[in-house]
Amino acid sequence: MDAGTGQVLWSTTDPASGTASGPVTVANGVLFGGSTNAEGPIYAMDARTGKILCPNNTGATVYGGMSISDGCNYVGNGYKASVGFING
């Protein structure tokens, strides 16, 4: 999104048909985002164009953002916990 005008510059659909519920992180011109798909894909995308540069599956859903430090990408993943009730 253009910060001055609010115009959408690009939009990228999740190839895994999930959603992106967490914040994105940008470092060195690369945008990192995760997916709620059960395989837990994370994507490195060109921040100027939205082109996916490198997908990687974490093995479980990604609901939060990522942290980048010293060339490493840190991400938490896991399934949503469900709460059950026992009648009686």
DSSP file (Angstrom, degrees, kcal/mol; ACC not computed):
  #  RESIDUE AA STRUCTURE BP1 BP2  ACC     N-H-->O    O-->H-N    N-H-->O    O-->H-N    TCO  KAPPA ALPHA  PHI   PSI    X-CA   Y-CA   Z-CA
    1    1 A M              0   0    0      0, 0.0     2,-0.5     0, 0.0     7,-0.2   0.000 360.0 360.0 360.0 135.1    0.0    0.0    0.0
    2    2 A D     >  -     0   0    0      5,-3.0     4,-2.8     1,-0.2     5,-0.2  -0.613 360.0-148.7 -72.2 122.3    1.3    3.4   -0.9
    3    3 A A  T  4 S+     0   0    0     -2,-0.5    -1,-0.2     1,-0.2     0, 0.0   0.799  93.8  46.7 -65.1 -29.0    1.8    5.3    2.4
    4    4 A G  T  4 S+     0   0    0      1,-0.1    -1,-0.2     3,-0.1    -2,-0.0   0.858 128.2  19.4 -81.4 -36.7    1.0    8.6    0.9
    5    5 A T  T  4 S-     0   0    0      2,-0.1    -2,-0.2     0, 0.0     3,-0.1   0.646  89.9-127.2-109.8 -19.4   -2.1    7.8   -1.1
    6    6 A G     <  +     0   0    0     -4,-2.8     2,-0.2     1,-0.3    -3,-0.1   0.496  56.4 151.1  80.8   2.4   -3.4    4.6    0.4
    7    7 A Q        -     0   0    0     -5,-0.2    -5,-3.0     1,-0.1     2,-0.5  -0.484  52.4-117.7 -70.2 134.3   -3.5    3.0   -3.0
    8    8 A V        -     0   0    0     -7,-0.2     3,-0.1    -2,-0.2    -1,-0.1  -0.617  28.8-173.8 -72.0 122.4   -3.0   -0.8   -3.0
    9    9 A L        -     0   0    0     -2,-0.5     2,-0.3     1,-0.3    -1,-0.2   0.810  64.3 -13.8 -89.5 -34.2    0.2   -1.4   -4.9
   10   10 A W        -     0   0    0      2,-0.0    -1,-0.3    40,-0.0     2,-0.3  -0.979  53.1-159.9-161.3 161.5    0.0   -5.2   -5.0
   11   11 A S        -     0   0    0     -2,-0.3     2,-0.5    38,-0.2    -3,-0.0  -0.983   8.8-158.8-146.6 135.7   -1.9   -8.1   -3.4
   12   12 A T        -     0   0    0     -2,-0.3     2,-0.3    39,-0.0    38,-0.0  -0.973  12.3-138.8-122.7 128.4   -0.8  -11.8   -3.3
   13   13 A T        -     0   0    0     -2,-0.5     6,-0.1     1,-0.1    -2,-0.0  -0.610  29.9-107.3 -82.3 142.1   -3.2  -14.7   -2.7
   14   14 A D    >   -     0   0    0      4,-0.3     3,-2.1    -2,-0.3    -1,-0.1  -0.589  23.1-151.5 -67.9 114.6   -2.1  -17.5   -0.4
   15   15 A P  T 3  S+     0   0    0      0, 0.0    -1,-0.2     0, 0.0    -2,-0.0   0.724  95.9  59.3 -61.5 -19.7   -1.3  -20.5   -2.7
   16   16 A A  T 3  S-     0   0    0     25,-0.0    23,-0.1    21,-0.0     3,-0.1   0.351 112.2-120.8 -90.0   5.9   -2.2  -22.8    0.1
   17   17 A S  S <  S+     0   0    0     -3,-2.1     2,-0.1     1,-0.2    -4,-0.0   0.762  73.1 121.7  60.4  28.4   -5.7  -21.3    0.3
   18   18 A G        -     0   0    0     19,-0.1    -4,-0.3     1,-0.0     2,-0.3  -0.254  60.4-110.6 -98.9-166.1   -5.3  -20.3    3.9
   19   19 A T        -     0   0    0     -2,-0.1    17,-2.1    -3,-0.1     2,-0.6  -0.830  14.4-126.7-122.4 165.8   -5.5  -16.9    5.5
   20   20 A A        +     0   0    0     -2,-0.3    15,-0.1    15,-0.2    43,-0.1  -0.915  35.6 161.5-114.3 102.7   -2.9  -14.6    7.0
   21   21 A S        +     0   0    0     -2,-0.6    -1,-0.1    41,-0.4    42,-0.1   0.632  53.2  71.7 -98.3 -14.8   -4.0  -13.6   10.4
   22   22 A G  S    S-     0   0    0     42,-0.3    42,-0.2    40,-0.3    12,-0.1  -0.472  90.2 -90.3 -96.8 170.1   -0.7  -12.4   11.8
   23   23 A P        -     0   0    0      0, 0.0     2,-0.2     0, 0.0    43,-0.2  -0.320  40.0-122.8 -71.3 161.3    1.4   -9.3   11.1
   24   24 A V        -     0   0    0     41,-0.1     2,-0.4     9,-0.1     9,-0.2  -0.675  16.7-143.7-100.8 161.7    4.0   -9.4    8.4
   25   25 A T  E     -A   32   0A   0      7,-2.0     7,-3.4    -2,-0.2     2,-0.4  -0.976   7.0-158.2-125.7 139.1    7.7   -8.6    8.8
   26   26 A V  E     +A   31   0A   0     -2,-0.4     2,-0.3     5,-0.2     5,-0.2  -0.976  18.3 162.7-120.6 130.7    9.9   -6.7    6.3
   27   27 A A  E >   -A   30   0A   0      3,-2.5     3,-1.7    -2,-0.4    20,-0.1  -0.970  69.1 -10.8-145.8 129.2   13.7   -7.0    6.3
   28   28 A N  T 3  S-     0   0    0     -2,-0.3     3,-0.1     1,-0.3    19,-0.0   0.838 128.8 -51.2  54.0  39.0   16.1   -6.1    3.5
   29   29 A G  T 3  S+     0   0    0      1,-0.2    18,-2.4    17,-0.1     2,-0.5   0.577 115.2 113.9  78.7   9.1   13.3   -5.7    1.0
   30   30 A V  E <   -AB  27  46A   0     -3,-1.7    -3,-2.5    16,-0.2     2,-0.4  -0.959  54.1-150.9-117.3 130.5   11.8   -9.1    1.7
   31   31 A L  E     -AB  26  45A   0     14,-3.2    14,-3.1    -2,-0.5     2,-0.4  -0.850  10.6-158.3 -99.2 132.4    8.3   -9.4    3.3
   32   32 A F  E     +AB  25  44A   0     -7,-3.4    -7,-2.0    -2,-0.4     2,-0.3  -0.938  18.7 162.9-114.4 132.3    7.7  -12.5    5.4
   33   33 A G  E     - B   0  43A   0     10,-2.0    10,-3.1    -2,-0.4     2,-0.2  -0.982  21.8-141.5-145.7 156.1    4.2  -13.8    6.2
   34   34 A G  E     - B   0  42A   0     -2,-0.3     2,-0.3     8,-0.2     8,-0.2  -0.651  10.9-134.7-115.8 173.0    2.5  -17.0    7.4
   35   35 A S        -     0   0    0      6,-1.4    27,-2.4    -2,-0.2   -15,-0.2  -0.929  14.9-137.9-129.6 149.0   -0.6  -18.9    6.6
   36   36 A T        +     0   0    0    -17,-2.1    25,-0.2    -2,-0.3   -16,-0.1   0.409  65.8 124.3 -84.5   2.1   -3.3  -20.6    8.6
   37   37 A N  S >  S-     0   0    0    -18,-0.2     3,-2.1     4,-0.1    25,-0.2  -0.333  77.0-114.1 -58.3 145.7   -3.3  -23.6    6.3
   38   38 A A  T 3  S+     0   0    0      1,-0.3    23,-0.2     2,-0.1    -1,-0.1   0.726 115.7  60.1 -59.0 -24.7   -2.6  -26.9    8.3
   39   39 A E  T 3  S-     0   0    0     21,-0.1    20,-2.8   -23,-0.1    21,-0.4   0.632 104.8-133.2 -78.5 -13.1    0.8  -27.3    6.6
   40   40 A G    <   -     0   0    0     -3,-2.1    18,-1.7    19,-0.3    20,-0.2   0.905  28.6-168.1  67.3  45.9    1.9  -24.0    8.0
   41   41 A P  E     - C   0  57A   0      0, 0.0    -6,-1.4     0, 0.0     2,-0.4  -0.389   6.8-164.9 -67.8 143.4    3.4  -22.4    5.0
   42   42 A I  E     -BC  34  56A   0     14,-2.8    14,-2.1    -8,-0.2     2,-0.4  -0.939   9.7-150.6-119.4 150.6    5.5  -19.2    5.4
   43   43 A Y  E     -BC  33  55A   0    -10,-3.1   -10,-2.0    -2,-0.4     2,-0.5  -0.968  14.0-155.8-128.0 136.3    6.4  -17.1    2.5
   44   44 A A  E     -BC  32  54A   0     10,-1.6     9,-3.2    -2,-0.4    10,-1.7  -0.959  30.4-177.4-102.5 124.2    9.3  -14.8    1.7
   45   45 A M  E     -BC  31  52A   0    -14,-3.1   -14,-3.2    -2,-0.5     2,-0.4  -0.926  36.8-102.6-127.4 148.1    8.0  -12.2   -0.9
   46   46 A D  E  >  -B   30   0A   0      5,-2.6     4,-3.1    -2,-0.3     3,-0.3  -0.559  32.0-145.1 -63.8 119.7    9.6   -9.4   -2.8
   47   47 A A  T  4 S+     0   0    0    -18,-2.4    -1,-0.2    -2,-0.4   -17,-0.1   0.735  94.9  49.4 -66.0 -21.9    8.3   -6.3   -0.8
   48   48 A R  T  4 S+     0   0    0    -19,-0.4    -1,-0.2     3,-0.1   -18,-0.1   0.815 128.2  17.1 -84.2 -31.9    8.0   -4.2   -4.0
   49   49 A T  T  4 S-     0   0    0     -3,-0.3   -38,-0.2     2,-0.1    -2,-0.2   0.659  89.6-125.4-117.0 -21.5    6.1   -6.7   -6.2
   50   50 A G     <  +     0   0    0     -4,-3.1     2,-0.2     1,-0.3    -3,-0.1   0.454  54.7 153.4  84.0   1.1    4.5   -9.3   -3.9
   51   51 A K        -     0   0    0     -5,-0.2    -5,-2.6     1,-0.1     2,-0.5  -0.459  50.3-118.3 -66.1 130.9    6.2  -12.1   -5.9
   52   52 A I  E     +C   45   0A   0     -7,-0.2    -7,-0.3    -2,-0.2    -1,-0.1  -0.594  35.4 176.5 -73.0 121.6    6.7  -15.2   -3.7
   53   53 A L  E     +     0   0A   0     -9,-3.2    -8,-0.2    -2,-0.5    -1,-0.2   0.812  67.8   6.2 -93.4 -37.9   10.5  -15.8   -3.6
   54   54 A C  E     -C   44   0A   0    -10,-1.7   -10,-1.6     2,-0.0     2,-0.3  -0.823  61.5-166.8-154.8 106.3   10.6  -18.8   -1.2
   55   55 A P  E     +C   43   0A   0      0, 0.0     2,-0.3     0, 0.0   -12,-0.2  -0.670  12.5 179.2 -88.6 152.5    7.8  -20.8    0.3
   56   56 A N  E     -C   42   0A   0    -14,-2.1   -14,-2.8    -2,-0.3     2,-0.4  -0.949  22.4-135.0-152.6 132.3    8.5  -23.2    3.2
   57   57 A N  E     -C   41   0A   0     -2,-0.3   -17,-0.2   -16,-0.2   -18,-0.0  -0.751  10.5-169.6 -90.4 132.9    6.1  -25.4    5.2
   58   58 A T        -     0   0    0    -18,-1.7   -18,-0.2    -2,-0.4    -1,-0.1   0.629  43.4-116.1 -92.4 -17.0    6.5  -25.4    9.0
   59   59 A G  S    S+     0   0    0    -20,-2.8     2,-0.3     1,-0.1   -19,-0.3   0.335  87.6  50.8  98.6  -7.3    4.2  -28.4    9.5
   60   60 A A  S    S-     0   0    0    -21,-0.4    -2,-0.2   -20,-0.2   -21,-0.1  -0.984  97.2 -70.9-158.2 158.1    1.6  -26.5   11.5
   61   61 A T        -     0   0    0     -2,-0.3    17,-2.6   -23,-0.2     2,-0.5  -0.046  37.7-142.8 -53.7 149.5   -0.6  -23.4   11.2
   62   62 A V        +     0   0    0    -27,-2.4   -41,-0.4    15,-0.2   -40,-0.3  -0.962  30.2 160.1-118.6 112.8    1.0  -20.0   11.6
   63   63 A Y        +     0   0    0     -2,-0.5     2,-0.1    13,-0.3    -1,-0.1   0.595  58.1  55.7-106.7 -15.9   -1.1  -17.4   13.4
   64   64 A G  S    S-     0   0    0     12,-0.5   -42,-0.3     1,-0.2   -30,-0.2  -0.419  84.0 -93.0-110.4-175.1    1.5  -14.9   14.5
   65   65 A G        -     0   0    0     -2,-0.1    11,-0.5   -44,-0.1     2,-0.3  -0.232  37.0-114.2 -88.3-178.3    4.2  -12.8   13.0
   66   66 A M  E     -D   75   0B   0    -34,-0.2     2,-0.4   -43,-0.2     9,-0.2  -0.827  12.1-141.7-119.5 157.4    7.9  -13.5   12.5
   67   67 A S  E     -D   74   0B   0      7,-2.3     7,-3.3    -2,-0.3     2,-0.5  -0.966  11.7-157.3-118.5 136.5   11.0  -12.0   13.9
   68   68 A I  E     +D   73   0B   0     -2,-0.4     2,-0.3     5,-0.2     5,-0.2  -0.956  21.1 160.1-115.8 128.7   14.1  -11.6   11.8
   69   69 A S  E >   -D   72   0B   0      3,-2.3     3,-2.1    -2,-0.5    -2,-0.0  -0.956  65.7 -13.0-151.4 129.9   17.6  -11.4   13.5
   70   70 A D  T 3  S-     0   0    0     -2,-0.3     3,-0.1     1,-0.3    -1,-0.0   0.845 128.2 -50.7  49.7  41.2   21.1  -11.9   12.1
   71   71 A G  T 3  S+     0   0    0      1,-0.3     2,-0.4     0, 0.0    -1,-0.3   0.532 114.3 115.9  79.5   6.0   19.8  -13.5    8.9
   72   72 A C  E <   -D   69   0B   0     -3,-2.1    -3,-2.3     2,-0.0     2,-0.5  -0.865  56.0-144.1-111.1 145.4   17.5  -16.0   10.8
   73   73 A N  E     -D   68   0B   0     -2,-0.4     2,-0.5    -5,-0.2    -5,-0.2  -0.932  14.1-163.4-107.9 121.0   13.7  -16.1   10.6
   74   74 A Y  E     +D   67   0B   0     -7,-3.3    -7,-2.3    -2,-0.5     2,-0.4  -0.918  16.6 165.7-109.1 127.6   12.0  -17.1   13.9
   75   75 A V  E     -D   66   0B   0     -2,-0.5     2,-0.4    -9,-0.2    -9,-0.1  -1.000  27.2-142.1-143.0 139.2    8.4  -18.2   13.7
   76   76 A G        +     0   0    0    -11,-0.5   -12,-0.5    -2,-0.4     2,-0.3  -0.787  26.9 176.2 -96.3 145.4    6.0  -19.9   16.1
   77   77 A N        +     0   0    0     -2,-0.4     2,-0.2   -15,-0.1   -15,-0.2  -0.953  13.7 118.8-144.0 164.2    3.5  -22.4   14.8
   78   78 A G        -     0   0    0    -17,-2.6     2,-0.2    -2,-0.3   -15,-0.1  -0.789  55.3 -74.4 154.3 165.2    0.9  -24.9   16.0
   79   79 A Y        -     0   0    0     -2,-0.2     2,-0.2     1,-0.1    -2,-0.0  -0.516  51.6 -99.1 -85.0 151.4   -2.8  -25.7   15.9
   80   80 A K        -     0   0    0     -2,-0.2     2,-0.3     1,-0.1    -1,-0.1  -0.471  40.2-121.3 -65.3 136.9   -5.4  -23.8   17.7
   81   81 A A        -     0   0    0     -2,-0.2     2,-0.4    -3,-0.0    -1,-0.1  -0.587  24.1-148.0 -79.0 142.6   -6.4  -25.4   20.9
   82   82 A S        -     0   0    0     -2,-0.3     2,-0.5     2,-0.0    -1,-0.0  -0.860   5.0-138.0-110.7 150.1  -10.1  -26.4   21.3
   83   83 A V        -     0   0    0     -2,-0.4     2,-0.3     2,-0.0    -2,-0.0  -0.910  18.6-166.8-108.6 129.6  -12.0  -26.5   24.5
   84   84 A G        -     0   0    0     -2,-0.5     2,-0.4     2,-0.0    -2,-0.0  -0.855   7.6-148.7-115.5 152.4  -14.4  -29.3   25.2
   85   85 A F        -     0   0    0     -2,-0.3     2,-0.5     2,-0.0    -2,-0.0  -0.955   7.0-144.9-120.5 138.6  -17.0  -29.6   27.9
   86   86 A I        -     0   0    0     -2,-0.4     2,-0.5     0, 0.0    -2,-0.0  -0.892  16.9-135.5-103.0 128.2  -18.2  -32.8   29.6
   87   87 A N              0   0    0     -2,-0.5    -2,-0.0     1,-0.2     0, 0.0  -0.687 360.0 360.0 -82.0 125.2  -21.8  -33.0   30.5
   88   88 A G              0   0    0     -2,-0.5    -1,-0.2     0, 0.0     0, 0.0   0.422 360.0 360.0 143.4 360.0  -22.4  -34.4   33.9
